[in-house]
Amino acid sequence: VAVKTALRSYQAVRVLVTPELEGLVMPQLLEIRELVSEAFDVKLSTSTAVAKKQRVRWEAKEMTEWVSKLNESVSKFEDRVEQLLRACDKVDIALNLLHKVGYENIMFQGVLSSIQKTIDQMSLSGYNDLDSWVQLVGDRIGEVLSKRLELALKG
């Protein structure tokens, strides 16, 4: 029952991770994949673990330990994804504000500094492959500012 619950939780959270966010939680994903491969004696190409001589025996004591590790890894993954989605929401809100904010320099700076603050918090939290995601955010900011400039010049 515990394995089923852990796998359902993993599946429910996994669908929330879009391809552009996947790199940010890759260490947690790999940890879960390695645990599952260990149980079925499958060696993953991305695995850094030393191959075990035998798979987890479903009726043995080691099964309890394995289920505990899986539950812990899934819980860490859930927490990490929840924190990531909150940060993405903050950035999306700021980008929406950037569409509407007045043309005063202080207004633009406020919105951009809120995005930078979120990125700084993510960096301090140790998100993997943050540079790639920041590049995507930078591209989105560029698109918004470009549209604003185009409209201002036409207007």
C-alpha positions in Angstrom: 0.0 0.0 0.0 2.8 2.4 0.8 4.5 1.8 -2.5 1.2 2.5 -4.3 0.7 5.7 -2.4 4.3 6.9 -3.1 4.0 6.1 -6.8 0.6 7.9 -7.0 2.0 10.9 -5.3 5.0 10.9 -7.6 2.7 10.6 -10.7 0.4 13.4 -9.5 3.4 15.8 -9.0 5.3 14.7 -12.0 2.6 15.9 -14.4 3.0 19.4 -13.0 6.6 19.5 -14.1 6.8 20.9 -17.7 9.8 20.2 -19.9 11.3 23.6 -19.3 11.1 23.0 -15.5 12.4 19.4 -15.6 16.0 20.4 -15.4 15.4 22.3 -12.2 14.3 19.1 -10.4 16.4 16.6 -12.2 18.4 15.5 -9.1 15.2 14.5 -7.4 13.8 12.8 -10.5 17.0 10.8 -10.9 17.0 9.8 -7.2 13.5 8.3 -7.6 14.3 6.6 -10.9 17.4 5.0 -9.4 15.3 3.7 -6.4 12.7 2.2 -8.8 15.4 0.7 -11.0 17.1 -0.8 -7.9 13.8 -2.6 -7.0 13.6 -4.1 -10.5 17.3 -4.7 -11.0 17.4 -2.4 -14.0 20.5 -0.3 -14.7 19.7 3.2 -15.9 22.0 4.9 -18.4 21.9 8.0 -16.2 22.6 6.0 -13.0 25.5 6.8 -10.8 24.8 4.1 -8.4 26.9 1.0 -8.1 25.0 -2.0 -9.6 23.6 -4.3 -6.9 24.0 -8.1 -7.2 20.3 -8.6 -6.7 17.1 -6.7 -6.8 15.0 -5.8 -3.7 13.1 -8.9 -2.5 9.5 -8.0 -2.1 9.0 -10.1 1.1 12.3 -9.3 2.8 13.2 -6.7 5.4 15.0 -4.7 2.8 11.6 -4.0 1.2 10.6 -2.0 4.2 13.8 0.0 3.9 13.4 0.5 0.2 9.8 1.7 0.6 10.9 4.1 3.3 13.6 5.5 1.0 11.1 5.8 -1.9 8.6 7.7 0.3 11.3 10.0 1.5 12.5 10.8 -2.0 8.9 11.3 -3.3 8.2 13.6 -0.4 11.4 15.7 -1.2 10.4 15.8 -4.8 6.9 17.0 -3.9 8.3 19.8 -1.7 10.8 20.8 -4.3 8.2 21.0 -7.1 5.8 22.9 -4.8 8.5 25.5 -4.1 9.4 25.7 -7.8 5.8 26.2 -8.9 5.4 29.0 -6.3 8.5 30.7 -7.7 7.1 30.3 -11.3 3.8 31.8 -10.3 5.7 34.9 -8.8 7.6 35.3 -12.1 4.4 34.9 -14.1 2.6 37.5 -12.0 5.5 39.9 -12.4 5.6 39.3 -16.2 1.9 40.1 -16.4 2.5 43.3 -14.5 5.3 44.2 -16.9 2.7 44.2 -19.7 0.6 46.8 -17.8 3.0 48.9 -15.7 3.3 52.6 -16.4 6.3 53.9 -18.4 8.0 55.3 -15.3 11.5 53.9 -14.7 10.8 53.1 -11.1 7.8 51.0 -12.0 9.8 48.9 -14.5 12.6 48.5 -11.9 10.2 47.3 -9.3 8.8 44.6 -11.5 12.2 43.5 -12.7 13.6 43.5 -9.2 10.8 41.2 -8.0 11.7 38.7 -10.8 15.4 39.0 -9.8 14.5 38.4 -6.1 12.6 35.2 -7.0 15.6 34.0 -9.1 18.0 34.8 -6.3 15.8 32.8 -3.9 15.9 29.9 -6.3 19.6 30.1 -6.6 20.0 30.1 -2.8 17.8 27.0 -2.7 20.2 25.3 -5.0 18.1 24.6 -8.0 19.8 22.5 -10.7 20.2 24.0 -14.2 18.9 27.4 -13.1 20.8 29.2 -15.9 18.7 27.6 -18.6 15.5 28.5 -16.9 16.7 32.1 -16.3 17.5 32.3 -20.0 13.9 31.4 -20.8 12.6 34.0 -18.3 15.0 36.6 -19.9 13.6 35.8 -23.3 10.0 36.3 -22.0 11.0 39.6 -20.5 12.6 40.6 -23.8 9.4 39.7 -25.6 7.2 41.8 -23.3 9.5 44.8 -23.4 9.8 44.5 -27.2 6.0 44.5 -27.6 5.7 47.5 -25.2 8.2 49.5 -27.2 6.5 48.6 -30.4 3.1 49.8 -29.1 4.7 52.9 -27.6 6.3 53.9 -30.9 3.0 53.3 -32.8 0.9 55.0 -30.2 
